């Protein structure tokens, strides 16, 4: 079977809400990563790989695993497309423009592939889980050699072998998502901050979101495996860990043999000697009182919570299937602020959802005004094929969507600026991540509340905690000056 004539029935189940909601009954197996096959162990000696990553932190972490597998096969990283022997696009499917960007990049690869016919060109990640995307690649980008999904990264050595020795495009995309594979190698970005997956998938089925179909059902890693990974990072001297999941506070709800939830996990992580612990992303519906109580202990549990609201209108939230109301969300915010008075709240907001009226949009503005977020990720609604919202009548004009987005951004920028202005003259603890992107003489790092701070200081501060006095607050960043020597 040549390129363009793949039988998709064995790879795909098109998004089906009714079927997907039954999937929780399928058993989750915990597997150990198989070692690299003998014939692939040194296949990459003297060769290079280039990973292009799009999308969320989960994709970034997946890329760390892909890099770990490739380096275990002898490949070394490169940023030079012409030097690379393998180029993999780890993709995001959450918005249409993210997909368009990848297709554009793939188009630019054609001359390179012609110049280097032995180059392995692959597409993985969330886009690969969509049948329409793979069909498009088969029809328009037949020079792609390898396509695999989010559930079979551990199979990369075998898939790469097939791609190296096959004359056909290698496609392996699993709709089954019942397994957790432990002990996969990783190449973390630096020795300072680390991502740790605590669970995979999402069962919320918000009507606009493709993630439950591309990432599969909610399945939690065993507590012992998560805690062991964090303890190992602490031993290696990492200063900050971010716990990852599509919906982290649903952690443990799928366990059949034990009662252990996200609050229990955070309480145990609180006892590990690692200076800072963050998590993303949480869902308001699963944010319970016990979790708030645990987070209020402080210590290594930082005062920053990302709490996506998506809309300030209960009617829109109902159409989004978010399963909470405006009132419930505001009540939750009040509880969090009462327990953690210095908390920094950030959020995600969609404007122009199908059927959103001006009055409903005004409810979003008033909620933003009431909550006073430190920052917000704001988006125009993007229909995803196969989701329920894509079939809803979209009666908000593009012009109106853009206008609403601008008004929302203007309000949030005003609040962010005011919040930052309040920090003027205060001394904050900054974890120094490196040189500023704009000026090598300036250092850059983040506070416990995840605010970006730029200040002048010696390079020896990189990787350390430094106390910085805020001298010049701006809308998105803070400028300051170091006031004391570094401390660990």
N, C-alpha and C positions, 0 to 999 in steps of 0.2 A: 504494500500500500504506500503510495508516494505522498509527498507533501500536498496538503490541501484536500486529502480524501480520508481523513482520520474518522473512525467510528466513535462518536462522542458518547454514546449511550453508556459505555463502561466507565466514563470519567465524571459525568455530570448528572446532577439532579437540578433542573431549573428551580429558582427560588419558589417555594411553595409553603405559604404560611401554615396551612393546616397540617401538612406533613411534618414540617420543621418543629412544630410545637409538640409532636409526639416523641421526639428524639431523645428526651431525657431518660427514657427507659433503657436505653442502650448502655451496657456496662463500660465503665472507663477502666482501661488497663494501664498500669504503670510499667513501662519497658525500659531496659537499659540500652543505651546507644551501643550498637554493634561496632566493633573495631573496624578500621578501614580495611577493605579486602586486600590481600597480599599483593595482587597485581596492580593495585592503585596507590600503594603506600608511597612510592617515590615517583609517581607519574608526573608530578609538577616540578621536579628538581630543575633549577635553572629557568623556570617559567614564571609568569606573572599573572595576577588577577586584578580586575578592577570592578568594584561594587558600587553601583549607583543606587542610593536609597531614597525613597520618597515616603511621605506620610508620617505616621505617629511614632511614638517611642517604642511601641511594640515592633514596628518594622525595623527601627534602628537596632533593637536588641536581637531580632532575627538575623540581621546582617552580621552582628557580632558572632553568632553561631555559624553562619555560612562561612565567614572568614576563618573561624577556628577549624572547621572541617577542611577547607582548602589548604590551610597552612600545615595541617597534619598530613596532607598529601604532598607536601613539598613546595607548593606555590608560595610566592611572595607578593605583597601588595604593591600596586603602582597607581599613580594618578594619570599616567600617560596612556591614552587610548592606543597609540601606535606601538607601545611596548607590550601591551596586554595580550596574553594568550587566551584569556577568558574574560568576557565582560558580562556581568549579570545585572539586570534591572530588577531591584526589589521594590515592588509597586504598591500603590495605594488606590483604593476604589471608592473612597468616601465621597468625592466630588468629581463632576465631569471634567473640570479643568485639570485635575490631577492626572486623569487618564489621557487627556489630549496632549499633555506635556510629554508623557512617556511615548506616545505614538510619534510625536515630533522628533524625540531623541532617537527612536528606532529608525526613523527615516534617514537621519544623519549618519547612521551606521552603514548604509548600503555601500558607499564608495570604499569605506575601510574594509568591509567584508570582501569586496571585489579585489582589493589590494592584498589582503591577507586571508585567503580562502580557508586556512587551517584555524583561524580564530573561532572559538566557540562563543556564540552569542546566545544568551539565555534570558528568559523573563520568568520571574517568580513573584511570590507575594499575593496580595488580595485580588489584583486584576486577573491573575491566572485562574482564580476560582469562578470567573464568569464565562459562561459558554460563548456569549456574544463577542467577548474580547478575544478569546482564542480563535474563534472563527475568523475574525478580522485579521489576526496575525497570520493565519494560514493563507488567507486570500491576498493580503497586501504586503506581507513581510516574510516571504517564503525563505529568506536567507537566515531566519532565526533557527537555531539548532536545538534549543532545549526550552521546554515550558514545564514548570512544576508549581505546586500550590503551597498553601500555608501548613498543610498537615503532614507533608512528607519531606521536610528539609533533611531529616536524618537519612534519607535515601540518596542524597546528593552524590556520594561516590559511585554508586551503581548507575545512576542516571547519567553522570558525566562520562562514565565508561561507554555507555550506549551511544552517547552523542559523539564521542571521539571516533568510534568504530562503525557507526551506522551511516548509511547514505540518506536516511530519512530524518525528519524532525522527530525528536523524542518528546512525547507528551505524557506526563503522569500527573493527573490532578485528582485527588481523592475527595469524594463527597462525604465519606466516612470520617468522623472526627472524634472517635472515642478514646484515643490513646494519648498518654503523656509519656514523652521520651526523656529520661533523666541522663545526666552525665555526658551531655554533648559538649564537645570542646568549644571554647569561646575566645575571641580576641577582643578584649574590652578596650575602649578608646584611650583610656589613660589609667593611671594608678590612683586616681582621686575620687571619681564618682562612678557608680556602677548601677546598672539596671538589674533587677531581679524579678523574673516572672513569678507570680504566685498562682495565677490561674489563666485559663485560655477561654476564648469564646464569650458569647453573650446570649441570654435567653429573654431579653426584654422586648425585642421585636418592635421598636419604635417604627412608625409607619414610613419614615423617610430614610431609614438606615439599612445599608447593604451588609453591615458587619456580621449580624447573626448568620448570614448565609456564607460569607467568605471565611469567617473564623470559627464557625460551628458552635456547638452547644457549650454551656458553661461547664468547665471541669477544673477542679482545684488540685494543685500539687499537694502532696502529703506534707503536713506541718514539719515533720522531721527533716525532710529534704530541703524545704525553704530555709529553715533555721540553720541547718548545716552550711548551706551556701553563704548565708549572711555572716556566720561565724568565721568562715574561711576568708571572706573579704575583709573582715575586721583584723584577722591575723596578718593579712597582706598589707595592712596599713591604709585601706580605703577610708576616706573621710565622710563619704555620703553614699547612701543607698536609696534608690527609688523603687518601691514595690509597684509592679505593673500588672494591669489586667484591664480588659475592656470594661469591667465593672467590679473593681476590687472589693467593694463591700458586700458582694454576694459570695465572697470566698467562704468555702466550707459548707454552703447550703446543699451541695450535691453529695456530701459524705453520707454513706449509709451506715457506717460502723462506728461513728464517733460524733460527739457534739463539740465542735470546735469551729468558731467562726472568725471573722476578720478582727473583731475586738480582742479575742483570745490571742490571735497571731500578733497583733500590735503590742499587746501587753507583754508577750514573750520577747519580741524584738526590742522592746524598751529596756530589757535587762542585758542586752548584748552591748559590748563595749565598742560601739561605732558612733561617732559624734552626731551625725544627722541622719534621720530617716524621713523620707517623703513617700507619698503614694499617689497614683493617678490611674484611671479616672474613677471617680465615685458617682453613684446614682442616688439622687435624693430619696428615692423610695426605700432604699436599703440602709439609709444612714440612721442607725438606732441610738437610743440614749446611752447604752453601755459603751458604744464606740466613742461617743462624745466624752464620756467619763474617763476612758482610757487615754484619749488624746490630750485631755486637760492635765495629765500628769507632767507634760512637758519633757524636760530632759532631752533625750535625743529625738523625741517626736516633735518635729518643727511646727510652728504656728502658721502653716500655710495649707489651705484646703481648696482644691479645685472642685467646684460644685456646679456642674452644668445645669442651667435652668431651661435653656432653649427658647422659652417664651414667657412673658408675664401674664398671658391671658389663659384662664382656665379652659375656655372653649377651644383655643388652639392646642393647648396641651392635651386635651381629650382627643382631638383629631390626630395628634402626633403619637397617641397611645403611650404617653409618658407615665401614666398611672399615679399622678399626684396633681393637686390643684395649686393655684397661686397661693392660697391661704396656707396649705400644708408646707409649701416651700418656705414662706416667710416665717412660719412658726419654727421650722427647723433652723433657719438662720439665727433667729432670736435665741434659741437654745444654745447654739454653738458660740455666739458672741458672749452670752452670759457665762458660759463655762471657760471660754478662752478669750478674755477681753482684748488681747492684743493680736487676735487672729487676722490674717490677710486672706480675704476671699477672692477667688477668681472664678470665671465662668465661661460657658459657651452660649452664644445666642444666634438663632436663625431668624432672619427677617424675610418677609415675602412668602411664607408658607401658604400653600393653596387655600384660598378663602379668607386669608387674613385681612381684616378691615382696618381702616385708619384708627378706629376706636380701640381695636385689639392691640394694634401696634403702640398706641398711647399707653396702654396698660403695661407693655414691656418697658417703655421709658420710665413710667412711674415706679416700677419695681426696681429698676437700676438705680433710680434716685434714692429709693428707700434703703436698699441693701448697701449701697456705697462700695461697690467692688473696687479692689486695687487695680485690676485690669480685666479685660474681657477679649475673648476670641469671637469676632463677629463675622457672620457669613450670610450671603444671599442664598436662599433655598436652591438646591441643585437636585433635580429629579434623578433617581437611580432606577434603571430598568429592572422590573421584577418586584419592586417594593410597592405596598399598597398606595402610598402617597403619589406615586407616578401615574396612577389611574384617576386621581382626584382632579377636578376642574381647577386649573391654575388661572384664576381671573385677576391676578395682580400684574399690572404691566411692568415691563423691565425698567421703565423710567421710574415708576413708583418704588420698585424694590431698591434701586440705587439711591433714591432720595431718602428712603427710610434708613438704609445702611449708613448714609452720611450723617443723618441726624442722630442716630444711635452712637456712632463713633465720636461725634462732636461732644455729646453729653458725657460719654465715658472718659474721653481725654481730659475734659474739665475736672471730673472727679479724680482721675489718676493724678493729675497735676496737684490738686488740692491735698490729696493724701500724701504725696511726696513732699510738698511744701511743709507739711507738719513735722517732717523729719529733720528739718534744717537745725543744725546745731547739736543734734543727737549723735551719740557714738553707737555704731552698730558693728556686730561681728560679721566679717566678710570671709568667706572661703575663696581664696584667690585661685582662679582657674588658669590664668595665663595673661599674655599681653593683650591689650585692647586691639580689636580688629582694625581700628582706624589710626592708632598711634603706638608704635613699639615701645615708646618711653612711658606709656601709661599702662598700669595693671588693671585687670578686670576680674570681678568675682561677684558672688551672690550672698545676700543676707539669708538668715533663717526663713524669712518670709518670701524668699525667691526674687527679691528686687536686685537689679543689676547695678553694681557700683563701680565707678572708674576712679582711680587715684594713682598718684605717682609714688613709686617705691622701688626698692631693689629687686632684682629678679629672684633673689633668694626667698622672697615672700611667696612665690608660686608654690602651690600645694599646701600652704599653711593658712591658719586662721589669723586674721589681722583685725584689730580694732580701728575703725575708720570714722572720723567725724565728718558728718555730711555738711558740705559748705555751699553746694549749688544744686538744689533739686530741679529736675526737668520732668517733662511729661512721662517719658518712658524709662529714663535712667537717672542715677544719682551721681554727682561728683563729690569727692571728698578728699581728706588728707589723713594719712596714717598717724595715729596718736601714740601708739605704744609699740614695743618690740613684738615680734611674732610669738605666739604661744601655741602649743600643740593641744 
